[in-house]
Amino acid sequence: MNSERWQEVKKQIQQNFSVLDDYDEDLEPGIAEVLEFEGPQGQMKVKYVTRPKLLDKKTSYSNRIGSGVDVKYVFSDDEFVSHLEVYVMSAETNDWQKIEAQSLF
């Protein structure tokens, strides 16, 4: 999903449903635009997550017993990856449950 499509989806949600909250969430690394609203399945949340592209994952370890493992991630400075996440509020657990893409269509 690209930024233009996200703006279209966001506009449609704001026109068709009552918006409860609209905020930005700081991720490490990256940022998520969050929109909470009353949808057809109850209270819902949509996140548009933008993060730097992962270039490399470096793992350093030793074969000795008790030694630790260190993982370092290398991110791109100029390339970004975006995706959309949809959540619904669960009445039983009173927590957000992620909706898989197959169940949306």
TIVO-2410 file (N, C-alpha, C; in nm, 3 decimals):
# residues 105
REC num residu      c1      c2      c3 atome chaine
REC   1      M   0.085  -0.117   0.000     N      A
REC   1      M   0.000   0.000   0.000    CA      A
REC   1      M   0.090   0.124   0.000     C      A
REC   2      N   0.051   0.221  -0.080     N      A
REC   2      N   0.128   0.344  -0.086    CA      A
REC   2      N   0.055   0.456  -0.011     C      A
REC   3      S   0.120   0.569   0.000     N      A
REC   3      S   0.068   0.680   0.078    CA      A
REC   3      S  -0.062   0.737   0.020     C      A
REC   4      E  -0.072   0.743  -0.112     N      A
REC   4      E  -0.193   0.795  -0.175    CA      A
REC   4      E  -0.314   0.707  -0.145     C      A
REC   5      R  -0.295   0.576  -0.153     N      A
REC   5      R  -0.404   0.482  -0.124    CA      A
REC   5      R  -0.444   0.491   0.023     C      A
REC   6      W  -0.347   0.507   0.113     N      A
REC   6      W  -0.378   0.523   0.255    CA      A
REC   6      W  -0.464   0.647   0.278     C      A
REC   7      Q  -0.432   0.758   0.212     N      A
REC   7      Q  -0.512   0.880   0.227    CA      A
REC   7      Q  -0.655   0.859   0.179     C      A
REC   8      E  -0.674   0.780   0.072     N      A
REC   8      E  -0.808   0.748   0.023    CA      A
REC   8      E  -0.885   0.664   0.124     C      A
REC   9      V  -0.820   0.562   0.180     N      A
REC   9      V  -0.884   0.476   0.279    CA      A
REC   9      V  -0.920   0.557   0.403     C      A
REC  10      K  -0.829   0.640   0.448     N      A
REC  10      K  -0.851   0.724   0.566    CA      A
REC  10      K  -0.969   0.818   0.545     C      A
REC  11      K  -0.977   0.877   0.426     N      A
REC  11      K  -1.087   0.969   0.394    CA      A
REC  11      K  -1.221   0.896   0.393     C      A
REC  12      Q  -1.224   0.775   0.337     N      A
REC  12      Q  -1.347   0.696   0.334    CA      A
REC  12      Q  -1.392   0.657   0.474     C      A
REC  13      I  -1.299   0.621   0.559     N      A
REC  13      I  -1.333   0.585   0.697    CA      A
REC  13      I  -1.390   0.707   0.769     C      A
REC  14      Q  -1.328   0.823   0.751     N      A
REC  14      Q  -1.376   0.945   0.816    CA      A
REC  14      Q  -1.513   0.987   0.767     C      A
REC  15      Q  -1.546   0.959   0.640     N      A
REC  15      Q  -1.675   0.996   0.585    CA      A
REC  15      Q  -1.786   0.898   0.626     C      A
REC  16      N  -1.753   0.768   0.636     N      A
REC  16      N  -1.856   0.666   0.656    CA      A
REC  16      N  -1.874   0.621   0.801     C      A
REC  17      F  -1.778   0.646   0.887     N      A
REC  17      F  -1.786   0.598   1.025    CA      A
REC  17      F  -1.754   0.711   1.122     C      A
REC  18      S  -1.792   0.692   1.247     N      A
REC  18      S  -1.758   0.792   1.349    CA      A
REC  18      S  -1.619   0.763   1.404     C      A
REC  19      V  -1.528   0.859   1.387     N      A
REC  19      V  -1.388   0.844   1.428    CA      A
REC  19      V  -1.376   0.875   1.577     C      A
REC  20      L  -1.315   0.781   1.651     N      A
REC  20      L  -1.296   0.798   1.795    CA      A
REC  20      L  -1.163   0.865   1.827     C      A
REC  21      D  -1.057   0.829   1.753     N      A
REC  21      D  -0.924   0.885   1.780    CA      A
REC  21      D  -0.839   0.877   1.654     C      A
REC  22      D  -0.753   0.975   1.636     N      A
REC  22      D  -0.662   0.982   1.521    CA      A
REC  22      D  -0.528   1.032   1.574     C      A
REC  23      Y  -0.424   0.946   1.572     N      A
REC  23      Y  -0.295   0.984   1.629    CA      A
REC  23      Y  -0.181   0.911   1.558     C      A
REC  24      D  -0.059   0.957   1.583     N      A
REC  24      D   0.062   0.893   1.532    CA      A
REC  24      D   0.130   0.818   1.645     C      A
REC  25      E   0.179   0.700   1.614     N      A
REC  25      E   0.247   0.615   1.712    CA      A
REC  25      E   0.392   0.601   1.669     C      A
REC  26      D   0.484   0.630   1.760     N      A
REC  26      D   0.627   0.623   1.729    CA      A
REC  26      D   0.675   0.480   1.748     C      A
REC  27      L   0.730   0.421   1.643     N      A
REC  27      L   0.785   0.286   1.650    CA      A
REC  27      L   0.937   0.296   1.644     C      A
REC  28      E   1.003   0.191   1.682     N      A
REC  28      E   1.149   0.193   1.679    CA      A
REC  28      E   1.199   0.089   1.583     C      A
REC  29      P   1.237   0.115   1.464     N      A
REC  29      P   1.231   0.242   1.392    CA      A
REC  29      P   1.099   0.252   1.316     C      A
REC  30      G   1.062   0.371   1.281     N      A
REC  30      G   0.945   0.394   1.198    CA      A
REC  30      G   0.836   0.470   1.271     C      A
REC  31      I   0.721   0.482   1.202     N      A
REC  31      I   0.607   0.555   1.256    CA      A
REC  31      I   0.480   0.488   1.205     C      A
REC  32      A   0.374   0.496   1.285     N      A
REC  32      A   0.245   0.439   1.246    CA      A
REC  32      A   0.137   0.545   1.263     C      A
REC  33      E   0.057   0.565   1.158     N      A
REC  33      E  -0.060   0.651   1.167    CA      A
REC  33      E  -0.176   0.561   1.210     C      A
REC  34      V  -0.243   0.596   1.319     N      A
REC  34      V  -0.348   0.513   1.376    CA      A
REC  34      V  -0.480   0.587   1.370     C      A
REC  35      L  -0.584   0.514   1.330     N      A
REC  35      L  -0.719   0.569   1.322    CA      A
REC  35      L  -0.813   0.470   1.390     C      A
REC  36      E  -0.875   0.512   1.502     N      A
REC  36      E  -0.972   0.429   1.573    CA      A
REC  36      E  -1.111   0.480   1.541     C      A
REC  37      F  -1.204   0.386   1.514     N      A
REC  37      F  -1.338   0.425   1.474    CA      A
REC  37      F  -1.439   0.316   1.509     C      A
REC  38      E  -1.568   0.353   1.505     N      A
REC  38      E  -1.677   0.258   1.524    CA      A
REC  38      E  -1.710   0.202   1.387     C      A
REC  39      G  -1.677   0.076   1.364     N      A
REC  39      G  -1.697   0.014   1.234    CA      A
REC  39      G  -1.810  -0.087   1.236     C      A
REC  40      P  -1.825  -0.162   1.128     N      A
REC  40      P  -1.932  -0.261   1.118    CA      A
REC  40      P  -1.917  -0.377   1.217     C      A
REC  41      Q  -1.795  -0.402   1.265     N      A
REC  41      Q  -1.771  -0.510   1.360    CA      A
REC  41      Q  -1.748  -0.457   1.501     C      A
REC  42      G  -1.788  -0.334   1.528     N      A
REC  42      G  -1.767  -0.272   1.658    CA      A
REC  42      G  -1.651  -0.175   1.652     C      A
REC  43      Q  -1.584  -0.159   1.764     N      A
REC  43      Q  -1.470  -0.067   1.767    CA      A
REC  43      Q  -1.353  -0.127   1.690     C      A
REC  44      M  -1.299  -0.050   1.595     N      A
REC  44      M  -1.191  -0.098   1.509    CA      A
REC  44      M  -1.075   0.001   1.509     C      A
REC  45      K  -0.958  -0.050   1.470     N      A
REC  45      K  -0.838   0.033   1.462    CA      A
REC  45      K  -0.764  -0.004   1.334     C      A
REC  46      V  -0.720   0.098   1.259     N      A
REC  46      V  -0.642   0.079   1.137    CA      A
REC  46      V  -0.509   0.149   1.156     C      A
REC  47      K  -0.400   0.076   1.126     N      A
REC  47      K  -0.265   0.131   1.138    CA      A
REC  47      K  -0.198   0.129   1.001     C      A
REC  48      Y  -0.141   0.243   0.963     N      A
REC  48      Y  -0.058   0.251   0.843    CA      A
REC  48      Y   0.086   0.265   0.891     C      A
REC  49      V   0.162   0.157   0.881     N      A
REC  49      V   0.297   0.150   0.936    CA      A
REC  49      V   0.399   0.176   0.826     C      A
REC  50      T   0.490   0.271   0.852     N      A
REC  50      T   0.599   0.303   0.760    CA      A
REC  50      T   0.731   0.286   0.835     C      A
REC  51      R   0.816   0.198   0.781     N      A
REC  51      R   0.946   0.171   0.843    CA      A
REC  51      R   1.056   0.174   0.737     C      A
REC  52      P   1.179   0.198   0.781     N      A
REC  52      P   1.290   0.188   0.686    CA      A
REC  52      P   1.308   0.043   0.641     C      A
REC  53      K   1.352   0.026   0.519     N      A
REC  53      K   1.372  -0.108   0.464    CA      A
REC  53      K   1.487  -0.178   0.535     C      A
REC  54      L   1.465  -0.303   0.574     N      A
REC  54      L   1.568  -0.382   0.641    CA      A
REC  54      L   1.666  -0.434   0.536     C      A
REC  55      L   1.792  -0.394   0.550     N      A
REC  55      L   1.895  -0.435   0.454    CA      A
REC  55      L   1.970  -0.559   0.499     C      A
REC  56      D   1.999  -0.568   0.628     N      A
REC  56      D   2.080  -0.680   0.676    CA      A
REC  56      D   2.052  -0.705   0.824     C      A
REC  57      K   2.070  -0.829   0.863     N      A
REC  57      K   2.055  -0.870   1.003    CA      A
REC  57      K   2.184  -0.945   1.040     C      A
REC  58      K   2.262  -0.886   1.130     N      A
REC  58      K   2.391  -0.944   1.168    CA      A
REC  58      K   2.380  -1.005   1.307     C      A
REC  59      T   2.414  -1.132   1.317     N      A
REC  59      T   2.408  -1.204   1.443    CA      A
REC  59      T   2.551  -1.240   1.486     C      A
REC  60      S   2.587  -1.203   1.606     N      A
REC  60      S   2.718  -1.242   1.658    CA      A
REC  60      S   2.696  -1.325   1.785     C      A
REC  61      Y   2.764  -1.439   1.788     N      A
REC  61      Y   2.745  -1.533   1.899    CA      A
REC  61      Y   2.873  -1.614   1.916     C      A
REC  62      S   2.877  -1.689   2.023     N      A
REC  62      S   2.988  -1.777   2.051    CA      A
REC  62      S   2.930  -1.914   2.085     C      A
REC  63      N   3.003  -2.019   2.058     N      A
REC  63      N   2.955  -2.154   2.087    CA      A
REC  63      N   2.980  -2.195   2.232     C      A
REC  64      R   3.027  -2.101   2.313     N      A
REC  64      R   3.051  -2.133   2.453    CA      A
REC  64      R   2.920  -2.131   2.532     C      A
REC  65      I   2.913  -2.214   2.632     N      A
REC  65      I   2.794  -2.219   2.718    CA      A
REC  65      I   2.783  -2.090   2.797     C      A
REC  66      G   2.664  -2.034   2.799     N      A
REC  66      G   2.639  -1.913   2.877    CA      A
REC  66      G   2.671  -1.784   2.804     C      A
REC  67      S   2.722  -1.795   2.685     N      A
REC  67      S   2.752  -1.671   2.612    CA      A
REC  67      S   2.624  -1.616   2.550     C      A
REC  68      G   2.621  -1.486   2.531     N      A
REC  68      G   2.502  -1.421   2.478    CA      A
REC  68      G   2.502  -1.413   2.326     C      A
REC  69      V   2.388  -1.374   2.275     N      A
REC  69      V   2.371  -1.354   2.132    CA      A
REC  69      V   2.336  -1.208   2.110     C      A
REC  70      D   2.401  -1.147   2.012     N      A
REC  70      D   2.376  -1.007   1.980    CA      A
REC  70      D   2.328  -0.997   1.836     C      A
REC  71      V   2.212  -0.933   1.815     N      A
REC  71      V   2.156  -0.917   1.682    CA      A
REC  71      V   2.154  -0.768   1.650     C      A
REC  72      K   2.214  -0.731   1.537     N      A
REC  72      K   2.215  -0.592   1.492    CA      A
REC  72      K   2.145  -0.585   1.357     C      A
REC  73      Y   2.053  -0.489   1.345     N      A
REC  73      Y   1.978  -0.469   1.222    CA      A
REC  73      Y   2.033  -0.348   1.148     C      A
REC  74      V   2.047  -0.360   1.016     N      A
REC  74      V   2.093  -0.250   0.932    CA      A
REC  74      V   1.975  -0.206   0.846     C      A
REC  75      F   1.933  -0.079   0.864     N      A
REC  75      F   1.820  -0.024   0.791    CA      A
REC  75      F   1.867   0.076   0.686     C      A
REC  76      S   1.790   0.088   0.581     N      A
REC  76      S   1.818   0.184   0.474    CA      A
REC  76      S   1.785   0.325   0.520     C      A
REC  77      D   1.862   0.423   0.472     N      A
REC  77      D   1.838   0.563   0.506    CA      A
REC  77      D   1.735   0.628   0.415     C      A
REC  78      D   1.721   0.575   0.292     N      A
REC  78      D   1.634   0.642   0.196    CA      A
REC  78      D   1.521   0.556   0.139     C      A
REC  79      E   1.515   0.426   0.173     N      A
REC  79      E   1.408   0.339   0.126    CA      A
REC  79      E   1.317   0.303   0.243     C      A
REC  80      F   1.185   0.309   0.218     N      A
REC  80      F   1.088   0.280   0.323    CA      A
REC  80      F   0.987   0.176   0.275     C      A
REC  81      V   0.933   0.101   0.369     N      A
REC  81      V   0.834  -0.002   0.342    CA      A
REC  81      V   0.710   0.031   0.424     C      A
REC  82      S   0.591   0.018   0.362     N      A
REC  82      S   0.466   0.050   0.431    CA      A
REC  82      S   0.368  -0.066   0.419     C      A
REC  83      H   0.286  -0.083   0.522     N      A
REC  83      H   0.179  -0.182   0.516    CA      A
REC  83      H   0.064  -0.138   0.607     C      A
REC  84      L  -0.049  -0.203   0.590     N      A
REC  84      L  -0.170  -0.169   0.664    CA      A
REC  84      L  -0.206  -0.282   0.757     C      A
REC  85      E  -0.241  -0.248   0.881     N      A
REC  85      E  -0.285  -0.346   0.980    CA      A
REC  85      E  -0.423  -0.306   1.029     C      A
REC  86      V  -0.513  -0.405   1.043     N      A
REC  86      V  -0.650  -0.379   1.088    CA      A
REC  86      V  -0.675  -0.460   1.214     C      A
REC  87      Y  -0.730  -0.394   1.317     N      A
REC  87      Y  -0.760  -0.458   1.444    CA      A
REC  87      Y  -0.907  -0.435   1.479     C      A
REC  88      V  -0.961  -0.528   1.557     N      A
REC  88      V  -1.096  -0.514   1.611    CA      A
REC  88      V  -1.088  -0.537   1.761     C      A
REC  89      M  -1.169  -0.461   1.837     N      A
REC  89      M  -1.169  -0.474   1.983    CA      A
REC  89      M  -1.247  -0.600   2.021     C      A
REC  90      S  -1.184  -0.690   2.095     N      A
REC  90      S  -1.247  -0.813   2.140    CA      A
REC  90      S  -1.323  -0.786   2.269     C      A
REC  91      A  -1.449  -0.826   2.273     N      A
REC  91      A  -1.533  -0.804   2.391    CA      A
REC  91      A  -1.491  -0.895   2.506     C      A
REC  92      E  -1.445  -1.016   2.474     N      A
REC  92      E  -1.407  -1.112   2.580    CA      A
REC  92      E  -1.281  -1.070   2.655     C      A
REC  93      T  -1.178  -1.031   2.579     N      A
REC  93      T  -1.049  -0.999   2.640    CA      A
REC  93      T  -1.028  -0.850   2.660     C      A
REC  94      N  -1.116  -0.767   2.601     N      A
REC  94      N  -1.103  -0.622   2.606    CA      A
REC  94      N  -0.965  -0.578   2.556     C      A
REC  95      D  -0.924  -0.639   2.445     N      A
REC  95      D  -0.794  -0.611   2.386    CA      A
REC  95      D  -0.808  -0.614   2.233     C      A
REC  96      W  -0.712  -0.554   2.162     N      A
REC  96      W  -0.717  -0.551   2.017    CA      A
REC  96      W  -0.676  -0.685   1.959     C      A
REC  97      Q  -0.757  -0.736   1.863     N      A
REC  97      Q  -0.728  -0.860   1.793    CA      A
REC  97      Q  -0.702  -0.826   1.647     C      A
REC  98      K  -0.589  -0.871   1.594     N      A
REC  98      K  -0.553  -0.841   1.456    CA      A
REC  98      K  -0.640  -0.923   1.361     C      A
REC  99      I  -0.689  -0.857   1.256     N      A
REC  99      I  -0.769  -0.923   1.154    CA      A
REC  99      I  -0.678  -0.956   1.038     C      A
REC 100      E  -0.681  -1.081   0.994     N      A
REC 100      E  -0.600  -1.123   0.880    CA      A
REC 100      E  -0.665  -1.076   0.750     C      A
REC 101      A  -0.586  -1.056   0.647     N      A
REC 101      A  -0.633  -1.003   0.520    CA      A
REC 101      A  -0.735  -1.094   0.453     C      A
REC 102      Q  -0.723  -1.225   0.472     N      A
REC 102      Q  -0.816  -1.319   0.408    CA      A
REC 102      Q  -0.958  -1.302   0.462     C      A
REC 103      S  -0.971  -1.268   0.590     N      A
REC 103      S  -1.104  -1.255   0.649    CA      A
REC 103      S  -1.171  -1.122   0.612     C      A
REC 104      L  -1.095  -1.026   0.561     N      A
REC 104      L  -1.154  -0.898   0.519    CA      A
REC 104      L  -1.232  -0.911   0.390     C      A
REC 105      F  -1.188  -1.001   0.303     N      A
REC 105      F  -1.251  -1.013   0.172    CA      A
REC 105      F  -1.327  -1.141   0.169     C      A
***
